[in-house]
Amino acid sequence: MRTILGVFVTVFALVYTLDFVELLRRAGDAEGASPGLMAKLAFYRTPAVAEGVLPFAVLFGSMAALLQLSRKLELVVARAAGISAWQFLQPGAFVALGIGAVSIGIYNPVSAVMKQRSTEIEAKIFAKSKKVGSGKDLWLRQRGLDGEAIIRAETAVEGTTTLAGVTVFTFGDTGLFEAHIEAARAILHDGYWELQDVRLLAKDAPPESFDTYLIASSLDPGQVRQRFTPPESVPFWQLQETIARTERSGLDATRYRLQYDVLTARPLLFLAMVLVAATVSLRFFRFGGVGKLVLGGVAAGFLLYVVRQVAEGLGASGLITPPVAAWFPAVVGSLLGTLTLLYQEDG
């Protein structure tokens, strides 16, 4: 537990530091983007990023703990006393399963809520200045009662229909350009967009400013909300409700189903990481070759990560079902680790 948490906290601190420096660079002289606010924003963003390295924290932490026991000859004494690897690996297995359960039931909901809060803070900053943009603009195209419109936004508040740093290009029924609209925020309601803090640049007319400006829209708020809410931003305890609501709206809920299955398979994936760590960490130091085994364990962990990413990509595209995509890497990793340990322990 101590070594796993040590690895995770180290990575967490590194991610936070790098993100904080990047946010300071992006903020520049934007109004309200103080170092304190950027530190707070980085703190809200880091848990969601660090969640992706949890399997590696379990792998490297397990390898460090087992190598330490082997270096101190405690594993030699345990085996001389008739204790097999299956017996002294049981505490590590229970720790991995426990961390997996806690990461699902507590850490994931907290990180998802904090990620949503970070998008709200970013949207407020964008409403004052566009200097904080991430460079990943969002684009929408719609047709309303007033004609077509193309909407570009700097960012979106996840879980809502609110956009920030908005630019709208409107076209008439004939397809000719009519106006260029800049707004700090845009909120989609049923049948119309509500733009706030607006500057209107219409063709053959002087620029005008408005506190609020409405544009007709045929977009469905549910579809927009789903598009701007990635599965990683939905807490685990709300995924089932989100899946049901998405399907009732006639939308594809594959991404949310895949996220739910990936989270439920996480304890088994962590157990697989412990087994992989054990296969390369039980060799006695006096026999030598420990360095090569450690590198092999790191390579096996990254290979399992690649397989997991490929499987999730196939699941998201619909080529395989979400349960297969989520459980395949964990099951295969556990079976291969068990097979290797059986070979090493029992010949």
N, C-alpha and C positions, 0 to 999 in steps of 0.2 A: 504494500500500500504506500509506504513512504517513498520508495524509488519511483513508482508510477506517478504519484502526485508531484514529486520533484521534477521529473521530466516535463510533465504537463505545465506546471507553474513556470518553468524556464521558457518554454515555447510561448506561453501566454504573455509573459513579460516582453519577449522579443517582438511578437506580433504587435503588441500595444505600442511599443516604442517606435517601430517602423511606421505604423499607421498614424501615430501622433505627429511625427515629423512630416509625413506626406500631407496630412491635413493642414499643418501650418504653412507648407509651401503653397497649397491650393488656395488657402484663405487669403493670403496677401493682405491688402488693406481693406478688405470688405467690412462694411459697417456691421458691428456686433460680433464679428468673428475674433473674439479675444482668445489668447492662449488658454485661459481657463475653460472656455466653452469648447475649444478644440480638444482639450484633454478629456472633458466629459463625453464628447462625441466619440472619441477614440475608445473610451472605456465601454460605451454602449455597443460599439461595432465589433470589438475584439472577441467576445464569447462565441458569436456565430462562426467566426473564422477559425478560432481555436478548436471548436467542436470537431472540425474535420481531421485534426491531428490526434484525436483521442486513441484510435487504434494503434498509432505509432508510439504514443506514450505508454500504452500497455505493453507493446512489444519490447521497447528499449528498457522500460522499467523492469520488466520480468527478466530480461537478459542480464541487466546489471545486478539484480538481487541474486540470481542463480550463480553468476560468475563470482560474486563475492563469497557466497557459501562454498563454492568449489575451491576458491583460492585459500580460504581459511581451513580447508580440509574437513569442513562440517559434513559435507556430502559423503566423504570417505567414511567418516565415523558412522553416519546413518546407515550406509550400505553394509558396513561391517556388522552392525547390530541387526541386520536382517530386514531393514526397511527398504522397500523398493521405490523406484521413481514415482510409481502411481500413488504411493502413500504420501511422500513428502511434497508432491505437486498438488494434493487436494486443497491445502490452504490457498495457494495461488489461484487455483481454479475458482474457488468460492469468492476470492477477492475480485477476480475479473468479472464474474457474473454479477456480483454486487455493484461494482462500478458501472457495469452496463445498465442495470436496473435504475440506479440513481441518475445516470445520464439521460435516460428516457423520461422518467417521471418528474425529475426536478430540474436538471441542468438544461435540457432542451426547451421546456416551456419558458424558463427564465431568459435564455439567450434569444428566443424568438420574440418575446416581448421587448427586450432591450434593442433588438434589431429594428423593430417597428418604431420604437422611440427615437432611434438614431435617424431614421428617414424623416420623421417629423421635424427634428432639429435642422436637418439639412434643408428641408423645404422652407423653413423660416429664414434661413440664411439666403437661399436662392431668391426668396421674395424681396430681399433688400439688394442683392447684388448677384451677378452671374459669374463672378470670379471664382466661385467655389465649385464650379461644375466639374463633374467627374470625367467628362468627355464621352459619355455613353448616353447620347440623346435618345429620347423616346419619340416615336412618330406615330401619328394616327391619321387616317383619312376617313372622311364622313360625307354624307349627303343629307342635307336638311331642307327645310322649306325655302331657305334663302339661297340654295345652291350648294356647291361643293366647297369643302374646306380641308386644308391640310394643317395639322397641328403638330408642332414640335415642342417638347418639354425638356427641361434640364434634368428633372427628377420627378418621381411620383411617391406619394405617401402610401406605403404598403398597407393593404387592407381597406383602403378607401378609394374614392374616385377623384382625389385631389391631385393636381399637377402643380408644379412650381417652375418659375422661369419659362413662361409659355410664350410662344410666337405662333400666330394663326395667319395663314394665307387664305383669303376667301376668293371664290370665283362665282360668277353669275351663272344663270341657267345656260347661257351660250358658251360657257367655258372660258370666258375672258376674265383676266385678273381684275379684282375690284378693290381690295384693301389689304393692308398689312397691319396686324394688330399685335401689340406687345402687352403682356399682362404679368403681374407678379404671381398670381395664383389663378387656377381654373378648377371649378368644381362641377362635375357632371351630375345633373338632376334628371328626372324623367322628362325627356323631350328637349332639354336645352342645357347649354353650358353657362355657368355664371363666372364671368371674368372679373377679377378685382385688381384695382390700381392699374388702369388701362391707358394706353396711348394708341390712338387710332390714326393711321396714315392711309387715308383713302385717296383713290385716283382723282385727280383734278379737284382736290379740296385741301385746305390747310390742315395741319395736324391738330388733333383734339385730344383732350384728356378726360377720363371719366373715373369715378370711384368704382362703379359697377357697370358691366356691359353684358348683355345676353345674346347668345347665338343659338339658333335652333339646331337640334341634333337628333339623328335617328339611332344613335348608339345606345346599346343596352348597358345600364350601369353595372349589372352583374358581370357581363363579359369584360368590361373595362377593369372592374375590380379584380377579376381572376387573372387577367393579363398582367397586372401590375403587382400581384401578390405571389411571389415565388413560394413553392412548398416549404422551403427552409424557414420562412417567416411565420408559418402557422404552428402554434404550440401543439405538442403531441396530443394533449387532451381535447383539442378542438378539431383534429384532423377528420375524425369520423363525421362530425357535424358538417364540416366543410365539404367532404365528399358527397354527402347526401344533398346538401344545398346546391352544389354544382350540377349534380345529375338531375335534380328537379328542374333546373333552369335549362336543361337540354344541352349542357356543355360537357366537354371531355374531362373527366376527373382522373385520368391515368397518372398524371404527375403527383397528385395528392395520394393516390393509392400506393404508388411506388414509395413515396416518402414514409408512409405509415408502415409498410412492410420492411423498409430499410431500418427504421428505428426499432421495430420489434425483433429484428434479427441481430441487433447490435450485441446483446450479451453473448450469443454464440460466436460472433465474430471476435469478441475480446477473448473468449476461451480459446479460439483457434490461434490467436496471437500468443497466448501463454504456451500452448503446445509447440508452436514453431520456435519460440524462445528456448524451450526446454531441449529441443532436438539439437541445438547448437551450443548449449551452455553447460552440459553435464560432463564434458570431457575433463579429466584430471589435468591440472596444469603441468604436472611433471612429464606428461606424455608429449607436450608441445602441440603446435598447430592450432592453438586456441584462436589466434588472430584470424586465420582463414575461416574457421567456423563462425566467428562473429560476423565477418563480412558475408558469409553465406546466409546467415540469419537475416541480416539487413536486406540482402538481395531478395530473399524469400518474402519478406514483409512487403517490399515494394512491388514484387510480382503479384502478390495477392491484392494489393491496392489497385494495380492496373487491371487485373481481372474484374475486380469489383466495379471500377469505373466503366469498363466496357459493358458489363452486364447491365448496369444501371442505364447506360445509354441505349442499349437494345430494348430495355423495358420501357423507357420513356418514349421511344419511337413506335412502340407497339409490336415489335418483332417477336418479343417473348412476353409472357405474362408478368406482372409486377411481383407476385410471390416468388417465381422462379428467379427473376433478376436479383431480388433482394437476398434470398436464402442460399443461392448457389455458391457464392464465394465463401460464406461462413461454413456451410456444410462441407465443401470440398477441402477447405483449409483445416478444419477439425479432423477430417478423416485422414488426410495426408500426414498431419502431425502425429495422430495416434498410430498410424502405420509405421512411421519412422521410429517412434519410441518403442513400439513392439519389437521391431527389428534390433534396436540397440540394446534393449533390456533382456529380451528373451531369445535373441538369436534368430 
